[in-house]
Amino acid sequence: MKFFYSLLVAWILTLTSIATVSAHTNGASAIHEVKSVDAPTASLKITKDPTGGFNVQVVTSKFVWRPEMASMQYVAGEGHAHVYLDGRKIMRIYTGWFHLNTFQFATRSGEQLVSIELVGNDHAPYTIQGVPIGAEALVDVAVDEVGPKDPDTWKPIAIGAIVATSLLLILLTFRTYKRKRSQG
């Protein structure tokens, strides 16, 4: 019986630790270091969209957008970009234009940093002396354009559900074990 409880506790701890892992990762295991003379460049032109959010133009040089090659082999000078809002990765883009939907991605109002990072087809960032190549700008998100308050609100609920289910399983197993001992 002690083995069963040890196994159950290990299962609970494993599930609890998995539930807190972030769903977003840049997927890169390397970088693409380039010389500044050969390096791609990027800048942002941001305008307020009258229906909400922002329209963003990513102006690049020495860079070829290759959406059909995303998650494929690295080819120098090709790739896509990763977009961040206040340091949190929110999406990939495959062209020089995108709509920043603040209803979907902003978790607070006020000034926030929008940044893009140019990456190779394999998601590894282009860098100069270890510094990622990209661009950034501040946007001012209106109070009425803020989306979910916390993108990780599911975590406490998921952990609570796992713990409650585990306790229920322990109780049912204990009752079954107790019944079998009293009968036999």
C-alpha positions as CSV (number, residue, x, y, z in Angstrom):
1,M,0.0,0.0,0.0
2,K,2.9,2.4,0.7
3,F,4.1,1.8,-2.8
4,F,0.7,2.8,-4.2
5,Y,0.7,6.1,-2.2
6,S,4.3,6.9,-3.2
7,L,3.4,6.3,-6.8
8,L,0.3,8.5,-6.4
9,V,2.2,11.3,-4.8
10,A,4.9,11.1,-7.6
11,W,2.0,11.3,-10.1
12,I,0.5,14.4,-8.4
13,L,3.9,16.2,-8.2
14,T,4.6,15.4,-11.9
15,L,1.2,16.7,-13.1
16,T,1.4,19.8,-10.9
17,S,4.9,20.7,-12.3
18,I,3.7,20.1,-15.9
19,A,0.7,22.3,-15.4
20,T,2.9,25.3,-14.6
21,V,5.1,25.0,-17.7
22,S,4.6,27.9,-20.1
23,A,3.0,27.1,-23.5
24,H,5.2,29.5,-25.3
25,T,8.8,28.9,-26.3
26,N,10.9,30.3,-29.1
27,G,11.9,26.8,-30.1
28,A,15.5,27.9,-30.8
29,S,18.5,25.9,-29.6
30,A,21.1,28.0,-31.4
31,I,21.7,31.5,-32.7
32,H,22.7,32.8,-36.1
33,E,25.6,35.1,-35.5
34,V,26.1,37.6,-38.4
35,K,28.6,40.3,-39.0
36,S,27.1,43.8,-38.7
37,V,27.9,44.6,-42.3
38,D,25.9,41.6,-43.5
39,A,23.2,41.7,-40.9
40,P,19.5,42.1,-41.6
41,T,17.8,45.2,-40.2
42,A,14.3,45.9,-39.0
43,S,12.3,48.9,-37.9
44,L,8.6,49.3,-36.9
45,K,6.0,51.7,-38.2
46,I,2.9,51.5,-35.9
47,T,-0.4,53.2,-36.4
48,K,-3.6,53.0,-34.3
49,D,-6.3,51.0,-35.9
50,P,-9.7,52.8,-35.6
51,T,-11.4,49.5,-34.6
52,G,-8.9,48.7,-31.9
53,G,-5.4,47.5,-31.6
54,F,-2.5,48.6,-33.8
55,N,-1.4,48.0,-37.4
56,V,2.3,47.3,-37.5
57,Q,4.6,47.4,-40.5
58,V,8.0,45.7,-40.1
59,V,10.4,47.3,-42.5
60,T,13.4,45.1,-43.2
61,S,16.6,45.1,-45.3
62,K,18.9,42.1,-46.1
63,F,16.0,39.8,-45.0
64,V,13.7,37.6,-47.1
65,W,10.4,36.6,-45.5
66,R,10.0,32.8,-46.1
67,P,6.7,31.6,-44.5
68,E,6.7,28.4,-46.5
69,M,10.1,27.5,-44.8
70,A,9.0,28.1,-41.2
71,S,10.4,25.3,-38.9
72,M,12.6,24.1,-41.7
73,Q,16.4,24.3,-42.3
74,Y,18.3,27.5,-41.8
75,V,19.2,29.5,-45.0
76,A,21.2,32.7,-44.4
77,G,19.1,35.8,-44.8
78,E,15.7,34.0,-44.7
79,G,13.1,33.5,-42.0
80,H,10.2,35.1,-40.2
81,A,9.9,37.1,-36.9
82,H,8.7,36.5,-33.4
83,V,6.5,39.2,-31.8
84,Y,6.6,40.1,-28.2
85,L,4.3,42.4,-26.1
86,D,5.9,43.5,-22.8
87,G,8.4,40.7,-23.1
88,R,5.9,37.9,-23.6
89,K,6.0,36.1,-27.0
90,I,2.5,36.4,-28.5
91,M,2.9,35.3,-32.1
92,R,5.0,34.6,-35.2
93,I,4.7,36.7,-38.3
94,Y,5.6,35.8,-41.9
95,T,5.3,39.1,-43.7
96,G,6.1,42.7,-43.1
97,W,2.6,43.6,-41.8
98,F,0.5,42.4,-38.9
99,H,-2.3,43.5,-36.7
100,L,-1.6,43.8,-33.0
101,N,-4.9,42.7,-31.4
102,T,-4.7,44.3,-27.9
103,F,-8.1,42.7,-27.0
104,Q,-6.4,39.3,-27.4
105,F,-2.9,40.0,-26.2
106,A,-2.7,43.0,-23.8
107,T,-3.2,42.1,-20.1
108,R,-3.1,45.7,-18.9
109,S,-3.6,49.2,-20.2
110,G,-1.0,51.9,-20.6
111,E,2.4,52.0,-22.4
112,Q,3.7,48.7,-23.5
113,L,6.8,47.6,-25.4
114,V,6.1,45.8,-28.8
115,S,9.2,44.1,-30.1
116,I,10.0,41.8,-33.0
117,E,13.0,39.5,-33.3
118,L,14.2,38.3,-36.7
119,V,14.7,34.6,-36.7
120,G,15.9,32.0,-39.2
121,N,13.6,29.4,-40.7
122,D,14.6,27.2,-37.8
123,H,13.4,29.8,-35.2
124,A,16.9,30.6,-34.0
125,P,17.4,34.4,-33.7
126,Y,19.8,36.4,-35.9
127,T,22.3,38.1,-33.6
128,I,25.2,40.6,-33.8
129,Q,27.7,39.9,-31.0
130,G,25.0,37.8,-29.2
131,V,22.4,40.6,-29.3
132,P,19.2,39.6,-31.2
133,I,18.4,41.6,-34.3
134,G,14.9,43.2,-34.2
135,A,13.1,46.4,-33.5
136,E,10.9,47.7,-30.7
137,A,8.5,50.6,-30.0
138,L,6.1,51.7,-27.3
139,V,2.3,51.6,-27.8
140,D,-0.3,53.0,-25.5
141,V,-3.1,50.5,-24.9
142,A,-6.4,52.1,-24.0
143,V,-8.3,50.7,-21.0
144,D,-11.2,49.5,-23.1
145,E,-8.9,47.5,-25.4
146,V,-7.4,45.3,-22.8
147,G,-8.0,41.5,-23.1
148,P,-7.7,38.8,-20.5
149,K,-6.3,40.1,-17.2
150,D,-3.9,37.1,-16.7
151,P,-3.1,34.7,-19.5
152,D,-2.1,32.1,-16.8
153,T,-5.4,32.1,-14.8
154,W,-6.0,28.5,-15.8
155,K,-2.9,27.3,-13.7
156,P,-4.4,27.6,-10.2
157,I,-7.6,26.0,-11.5
158,A,-5.7,23.2,-13.2
159,I,-3.6,22.5,-10.1
160,G,-6.7,22.5,-7.9
161,A,-8.5,20.1,-10.2
162,I,-5.4,17.7,-10.2
163,V,-5.2,17.8,-6.4
164,A,-8.9,17.3,-5.9
165,T,-9.0,14.4,-8.3
166,S,-5.9,12.9,-6.7
167,L,-7.4,13.2,-3.2
168,L,-10.6,11.6,-4.5
169,L,-8.6,8.7,-5.9
170,I,-6.8,8.2,-2.7
171,L,-10.1,8.2,-0.7
172,L,-11.7,5.7,-3.1
173,T,-8.6,3.4,-3.1
174,F,-8.4,3.5,0.7
175,R,-12.1,2.7,1.1
176,T,-11.8,-0.2,-1.4
177,Y,-8.7,-1.5,0.4
178,K,-10.4,-1.2,3.8
179,R,-13.5,-3.1,2.5
180,K,-11.3,-5.9,1.1
181,R,-9.5,-6.3,4.4
182,S,-12.7,-6.4,6.4
183,Q,-14.2,-9.1,4.0
184,G,-11.1,-11.3,3.8
